[in-house]
């Protein structure tokens, strides 16, 4: 990836954005494989729903705690060379998972996967902003859609490779991880060659000094609503379909793929729309707009359950690119810290949500979990209290 091969468009280095998005795809494909094989692990290791929730909590909590730290370090001293090291941790986690025959061994594999994500997300998000030029919403969407596409592909990979051939076949995922390491090394070399001063001047001018405490608290509350509700779908949707509609594991995995595909579509839409109409509007519509569909979901038949997850995924996923760029515009000199904080919160909320909902499912039923979590998107009403920022529209006009 030499400088001569880069093709800036309106200040946006597209080849770098595509490359970092591909690596995000690989990272999150491998991460979602773990959740996709929960039914196999539950049956093979005789796990409870609470233990399934603890597996999710373990890798997401590691990522949640470490990502803000990595982001803070990246702001003070960028470390793009660390990107392939993070992918190497994920590679080790997949190899451990292929040989894990006890609950503690699965937890150890999950921790390694979480460690890889904690290094990857803050630094790669900072690189995406470095390559964004005047289109940060588009850049964040391109970066994040790779991750959402990867989350959608994990269940398919599990259904086609791992479930038919057994747990040892997870080791083949190491090929994907190694490919990601090679691409990330090249991205790191590009990032080290960039002169940061011009980019930093642009970012610093993107937003004036303003109070940040109240809007940051609101954004964190919105992430709570988004990721607690997403945890009910990403961690327990296959169990819900199998228990409620009595379908097989592979059919449930394909339905999960449909939902995750909708999430990927929503992610690519959220950033560019925020560049055009303003991020606050996208944040508002993308969380509150889910409420009618989430309330209807627990009472729908199989066809409408799958159909309702499409608008839920598209609308809800459009929030995160807008939330991240909105927060970056609130704190324009802390791109790495903000990225690490919000990716960390996203992981932490997802992990805590999975653990809490797993305990609720053990003590009640998986159907009750879906009736309860359906009300979480109502917290999106808090978006009405966010201050308006004009930088998204100005960047689009520029």
C-alpha positions as CSV (number, residue, x, y, z in Angstrom):
1,X,0.0,0.0,0.0
2,X,2.2,2.8,-1.3
3,X,1.4,6.5,-1.3
4,X,1.3,6.4,-5.1
5,X,-1.6,3.9,-5.0
6,X,-3.8,6.0,-2.8
7,X,-6.7,7.7,-4.5
8,X,-8.0,10.6,-2.4
9,X,-11.6,11.7,-3.2
10,X,-12.6,15.0,-1.6
11,X,-9.8,14.5,0.9
12,X,-11.0,10.9,1.7
13,X,-8.4,8.2,1.2
14,X,-10.7,5.5,0.0
15,X,-8.3,2.6,-0.3
16,X,-7.3,2.9,3.4
17,X,-11.0,3.0,4.4
18,X,-11.8,-0.1,2.4
19,X,-8.8,-1.9,3.8
20,X,-9.6,-1.1,7.4
21,X,-13.2,-2.0,6.8
22,X,-12.1,-5.4,5.4
23,X,-10.0,-6.0,8.5
24,X,-13.0,-5.0,10.7
25,X,-15.0,-7.6,8.8
26,X,-12.4,-10.3,9.6
27,X,-12.1,-9.2,13.3
28,X,-15.9,-9.3,13.8
29,X,-16.5,-12.4,11.8
30,X,-14.2,-14.3,14.1
31,X,-15.7,-12.6,17.1
32,X,-19.2,-13.5,16.1
33,X,-18.3,-17.2,15.4
34,X,-18.1,-17.5,19.2
35,X,-21.7,-16.4,19.7
36,X,-22.8,-18.4,16.7
37,X,-21.6,-21.7,18.2
38,X,-23.3,-21.1,21.6
39,X,-25.9,-23.8,20.9
40,X,-23.1,-26.3,20.1
41,X,-21.1,-25.3,23.2
42,X,-24.2,-25.4,25.4
43,X,-25.1,-28.9,24.3
44,X,-21.6,-30.3,24.2
45,X,-20.4,-28.8,27.5
46,X,-23.8,-28.9,29.3
47,X,-23.8,-25.1,29.9
48,X,-26.6,-23.0,31.4
49,X,-27.9,-19.8,30.0
50,X,-26.1,-18.0,32.8
51,X,-22.8,-19.6,31.7
52,X,-23.5,-18.6,28.1
53,X,-24.0,-15.0,29.4
54,X,-20.7,-15.2,31.3
55,X,-18.8,-16.2,28.1
56,X,-20.2,-13.1,26.3
57,X,-19.4,-11.0,29.4
58,X,-15.8,-12.2,29.6
59,X,-14.7,-11.2,26.1
60,X,-16.8,-8.0,26.0
61,X,-15.8,-6.9,29.5
62,X,-12.1,-7.3,28.6
63,X,-12.6,-5.2,25.5
64,X,-14.8,-2.7,27.4
65,X,-12.1,-2.1,30.0
66,X,-9.1,-2.0,27.7
67,X,-10.4,-0.1,24.7
68,X,-10.6,3.3,26.5
69,X,-7.0,2.7,27.7
70,X,-5.8,1.9,24.3
71,X,-7.6,4.9,22.9
72,X,-6.0,7.2,25.4
73,X,-2.6,5.9,24.6
74,X,-3.3,6.3,20.8
75,X,-4.1,10.0,21.4
76,X,-0.9,10.6,23.2
77,X,1.3,8.4,21.1
78,X,-0.3,6.7,18.0
79,X,0.5,3.0,17.7
80,X,-0.7,1.8,14.3
81,X,1.9,-0.9,14.4
82,X,-0.1,-2.5,17.2
83,X,-3.0,-3.3,14.8
84,X,-1.6,-6.7,13.7
85,X,-0.7,-7.6,17.3
86,X,-4.4,-7.3,18.2
87,X,-5.4,-9.6,15.3
88,X,-2.7,-12.1,16.5
89,X,-4.5,-12.2,19.9
90,X,-7.7,-13.1,18.1
91,X,-5.9,-15.8,16.1
92,X,-4.7,-17.4,19.4
93,X,-8.2,-17.1,20.8
94,X,-9.7,-19.0,17.8
95,X,-7.1,-21.8,18.1
96,X,-7.8,-22.1,21.8
97,X,-11.6,-22.3,21.1
98,X,-11.1,-25.1,18.6
99,X,-9.5,-27.2,21.5
100,X,-11.7,-26.0,24.4
101,X,-13.4,-28.9,26.1
102,X,-14.3,-27.2,29.4
103,X,-16.1,-24.0,30.5
104,X,-12.8,-22.4,31.8
105,X,-11.1,-23.1,28.5
106,X,-13.9,-21.4,26.6
107,X,-13.6,-18.4,28.9
108,X,-9.8,-18.2,28.2
109,X,-10.4,-18.3,24.5
110,X,-13.1,-15.6,24.8
111,X,-10.7,-13.4,26.8
112,X,-8.1,-13.6,24.0
113,X,-10.7,-12.7,21.4
114,X,-11.8,-9.7,23.6
115,X,-8.1,-8.6,24.0
116,X,-7.7,-8.6,20.2
117,X,-10.8,-6.4,19.8
118,X,-9.6,-4.0,22.5
119,X,-6.4,-3.3,20.5
120,X,-8.1,-3.3,17.1
121,X,-11.1,-0.9,17.5
122,X,-9.7,2.3,19.0
123,X,-6.5,2.4,16.8
124,X,-8.4,1.4,13.6
125,X,-11.1,4.0,14.3
126,X,-8.5,6.6,14.6
127,X,-6.9,5.5,11.3
128,X,-10.4,5.7,9.7
129,X,-10.7,9.3,10.9
130,X,-7.2,10.1,9.7
131,X,-8.3,8.9,6.2
132,X,-11.7,10.5,6.3
133,X,-10.9,14.0,5.2
134,X,-14.1,16.2,5.4
135,X,-16.5,13.2,5.4
136,X,-16.1,11.6,8.9
137,X,-19.7,10.2,8.9
138,X,-19.1,8.3,5.7
139,X,-15.7,7.1,6.9
140,X,-17.1,5.8,10.2
141,X,-19.9,4.0,8.3
142,X,-17.5,2.4,5.9
143,X,-15.3,1.3,8.8
144,X,-18.2,0.0,10.9
145,X,-20.1,-1.7,8.1
146,X,-17.1,-4.1,7.8
147,X,-17.7,-5.1,11.4
148,X,-21.4,-5.5,11.0
149,X,-20.9,-7.6,7.8
150,X,-18.5,-9.7,9.8
151,X,-21.0,-10.2,12.6
152,X,-23.5,-11.3,10.0
153,X,-21.1,-13.7,8.4
154,X,-20.1,-15.4,11.6
155,X,-23.3,-17.4,11.9
156,X,-23.1,-18.4,8.2
157,X,-19.5,-19.6,8.7
158,X,-20.6,-21.5,11.8
159,X,-23.5,-23.1,10.0
160,X,-21.5,-24.1,6.9
161,X,-18.2,-25.0,8.4
162,X,-18.2,-25.5,12.2
163,X,-21.5,-27.2,12.9
164,X,-21.2,-29.9,10.2
165,X,-17.5,-30.6,10.9
166,X,-17.2,-30.0,14.6
167,X,-15.4,-27.8,17.0
168,X,-11.9,-28.6,15.7
169,X,-12.8,-26.9,12.4
170,X,-12.7,-23.6,14.2
171,X,-8.9,-23.7,13.7
172,X,-9.4,-22.9,10.0
173,X,-10.5,-19.5,11.1
174,X,-6.9,-18.8,11.8
175,X,-6.3,-18.4,8.1
176,X,-8.7,-15.3,8.1
177,X,-6.9,-13.9,11.2
178,X,-3.5,-14.2,9.5
179,X,-4.8,-12.5,6.4
180,X,-6.0,-9.7,8.6
181,X,-2.6,-9.4,10.2
182,X,-0.9,-8.9,6.8
183,X,-3.4,-6.2,5.7
184,X,-3.2,-4.4,9.1
185,X,0.6,-4.3,9.0
186,X,0.3,-2.5,5.6
187,X,-2.3,-0.1,7.0
188,X,0.0,0.6,10.0
189,X,2.9,1.5,7.7
190,X,0.6,3.9,5.8
191,X,-0.6,5.6,9.0
192,X,3.0,6.0,10.3
193,X,3.9,7.9,7.1
194,X,1.1,10.5,7.5
195,X,2.0,13.9,8.8
196,X,-0.6,14.4,11.6
197,X,-0.5,18.1,11.9
198,X,-2.8,19.0,9.0
199,X,-5.4,16.4,10.0
200,X,-5.2,17.5,13.6
201,X,-5.8,21.1,12.6
202,X,-8.9,20.1,10.6
203,X,-10.3,18.0,13.4
204,X,-9.6,20.6,16.1
205,X,-11.5,23.2,14.0
206,X,-14.5,20.8,13.5
207,X,-16.2,21.9,16.7
208,X,-15.9,24.8,19.1
209,X,-15.3,24.4,22.8
210,X,-18.6,23.4,24.5
211,X,-19.8,21.6,27.7
212,X,-19.6,17.9,27.1
213,X,-20.7,16.2,30.3
214,X,-24.5,16.2,29.7
215,X,-24.4,15.1,26.1
216,X,-21.8,12.4,26.9
217,X,-24.1,11.1,29.7
218,X,-27.0,11.1,27.2
219,X,-25.0,9.3,24.6
220,X,-23.9,6.6,27.1
221,X,-27.6,6.1,28.1
222,X,-28.5,5.7,24.4
223,X,-25.7,3.1,24.0
224,X,-27.2,1.3,27.0
225,X,-30.6,1.0,25.3
226,X,-29.1,0.0,22.0
227,X,-26.7,-2.7,23.2
228,X,-28.9,-4.2,25.9
229,X,-31.5,-4.7,23.3
230,X,-29.0,-6.0,20.7
231,X,-27.7,-8.5,23.3
232,X,-31.2,-10.1,23.3
233,X,-30.9,-10.7,19.6
234,X,-27.2,-11.4,19.0
235,X,-26.8,-13.8,22.0
236,X,-30.2,-15.3,22.4
237,X,-32.1,-15.0,19.1
238,X,-31.2,-18.5,18.0
239,X,-32.4,-19.9,21.3
240,X,-35.6,-17.9,21.1
241,X,-36.4,-19.2,17.6
242,X,-35.5,-22.8,18.6
243,X,-37.6,-22.7,21.8
244,X,-40.6,-20.6,20.5
245,X,-40.9,-22.0,17.0
246,X,-39.2,-25.4,17.3
247,X,-36.8,-25.0,14.4
248,X,-33.3,-26.4,14.0
249,X,-30.0,-24.8,14.8
250,X,-29.0,-24.2,11.2
251,X,-32.3,-22.6,10.3
252,X,-32.0,-20.4,13.3
253,X,-28.4,-19.4,12.3
254,X,-29.6,-18.3,8.9
255,X,-32.4,-16.2,10.5
256,X,-29.7,-14.6,12.6
257,X,-27.7,-13.9,9.4
258,X,-30.7,-12.0,8.0
259,X,-30.8,-9.8,11.2
260,X,-27.1,-9.2,11.1
261,X,-27.2,-8.4,7.4
262,X,-29.9,-5.7,8.3
263,X,-27.5,-4.4,11.0
264,X,-24.8,-4.1,8.4
265,X,-27.1,-2.2,6.0
266,X,-28.1,0.2,8.8
267,X,-24.5,0.9,9.7
268,X,-23.6,2.0,6.1
269,X,-26.6,4.4,6.0
270,X,-26.2,6.1,9.4
271,X,-22.9,7.9,8.8
272,X,-23.6,9.5,5.3
273,X,-27.1,10.5,6.4
274,X,-25.6,12.1,9.5
275,X,-23.2,14.1,7.3
276,X,-26.2,15.4,5.3
277,X,-29.0,16.1,7.8
278,X,-27.1,16.2,11.1
279,X,-26.1,13.5,13.6
280,X,-28.7,14.4,16.3
281,X,-31.6,13.6,13.9
282,X,-30.1,10.3,13.0
283,X,-29.5,9.4,16.6
284,X,-33.1,10.3,17.5
285,X,-34.8,8.4,14.7
286,X,-32.5,5.4,14.9
287,X,-33.4,4.4,18.4
288,X,-36.9,5.6,19.0
289,X,-37.9,4.4,15.5
290,X,-37.2,0.8,16.6
291,X,-39.9,0.9,19.4
292,X,-43.0,-0.1,17.3
293,X,-41.1,-3.1,15.8
294,X,-39.5,-4.2,19.1
295,X,-42.9,-4.2,20.9
296,X,-44.5,-6.2,18.1
297,X,-41.7,-8.8,17.9
298,X,-42.6,-11.1,20.9
299,X,-46.1,-11.6,19.6
300,X,-45.3,-12.3,15.9
301,X,-45.3,-15.7,14.2
302,X,-42.1,-17.1,12.6
303,X,-42.4,-15.3,9.3
304,X,-43.1,-11.9,10.9
305,X,-40.5,-12.4,13.6
306,X,-37.8,-12.7,10.9
307,X,-39.4,-9.9,8.9
308,X,-39.5,-7.5,11.9
309,X,-35.8,-8.1,12.7
310,X,-35.0,-6.4,9.3
311,X,-36.3,-2.9,10.1
312,X,-35.1,-3.3,13.7
313,X,-31.5,-4.1,12.5
314,X,-31.5,-1.3,9.9
315,X,-32.9,1.4,12.1
316,X,-31.0,0.6,15.3
317,X,-27.6,0.1,13.6
318,X,-27.7,3.5,12.0
319,X,-27.3,5.0,15.4
320,X,-23.7,4.0,16.2
321,X,-21.8,5.8,13.4
322,X,-23.7,8.9,14.2
323,X,-23.1,8.6,17.9
324,X,-19.4,8.0,17.5
325,X,-18.8,10.9,15.1
326,X,-21.1,13.2,17.3
327,X,-18.9,12.4,20.3
328,X,-15.7,13.0,18.3
329,X,-17.1,16.4,17.3
330,X,-17.8,17.2,20.9
331,X,-14.1,16.3,21.8
332,X,-12.2,16.8,18.5
333,X,-8.8,16.6,20.1
334,X,-9.5,13.2,21.7
335,X,-10.4,11.0,18.7
336,X,-8.7,7.9,20.1
337,X,-10.0,8.3,23.6
338,X,-13.6,8.9,22.4
339,X,-13.4,6.0,20.0
340,X,-12.0,3.7,22.7
341,X,-14.6,4.9,25.2
342,X,-17.6,4.3,23.0
343,X,-16.4,1.0,21.5
344,X,-15.6,0.0,25.1
345,X,-19.0,1.0,26.3
346,X,-20.6,-0.8,23.4
347,X,-18.7,-4.0,24.3
348,X,-19.4,-3.6,28.0
349,X,-23.1,-2.9,27.6
350,X,-23.4,-5.9,25.3
351,X,-21.6,-8.2,27.7
352,X,-23.5,-7.0,30.8
353,X,-26.7,-7.2,28.8
354,X,-26.0,-10.8,27.7
355,X,-25.2,-11.8,31.3
356,X,-28.2,-10.1,32.9
357,X,-30.6,-11.4,30.2
358,X,-29.1,-14.9,30.6
359,X,-29.9,-14.9,34.3
360,X,-33.4,-13.6,33.6
361,X,-33.9,-16.4,31.0
362,X,-32.8,-19.1,33.4
363,X,-35.3,-17.9,36.1
364,X,-38.2,-17.1,33.8
365,X,-38.1,-18.0,30.0
366,X,-36.4,-16.9,26.9
367,X,-39.8,-15.5,25.7
368,X,-40.1,-13.3,28.8
369,X,-36.7,-11.8,27.9
370,X,-38.0,-10.6,24.6
371,X,-41.1,-9.1,26.1
372,X,-39.1,-7.3,28.7
373,X,-36.3,-6.0,26.4
374,X,-38.8,-4.7,23.9
375,X,-39.2,-1.5,25.9
376,X,-35.5,-0.5,26.0
377,X,-35.6,1.6,22.7
378,X,-38.0,4.0,24.5
379,X,-34.8,5.4,26.1
380,X,-34.1,6.9,22.7
381,X,-36.3,9.8,23.7
382,X,-33.3,11.2,25.6
383,X,-31.8,12.2,22.2
384,X,-34.1,15.2,22.3
385,X,-31.8,16.8,24.9
386,X,-28.6,16.6,22.8
387,X,-27.3,20.0,21.7
388,X,-27.3,20.6,18.0
389,X,-24.0,20.4,16.1
390,X,-23.7,21.8,12.6
391,X,-20.3,20.3,11.7
392,X,-21.9,17.3,10.0
393,X,-23.9,19.4,7.5
394,X,-21.0,21.8,7.0
395,X,-18.6,18.9,6.2
396,X,-21.1,17.6,3.6
397,X,-21.5,21.0,2.0
398,X,-17.7,21.5,1.9
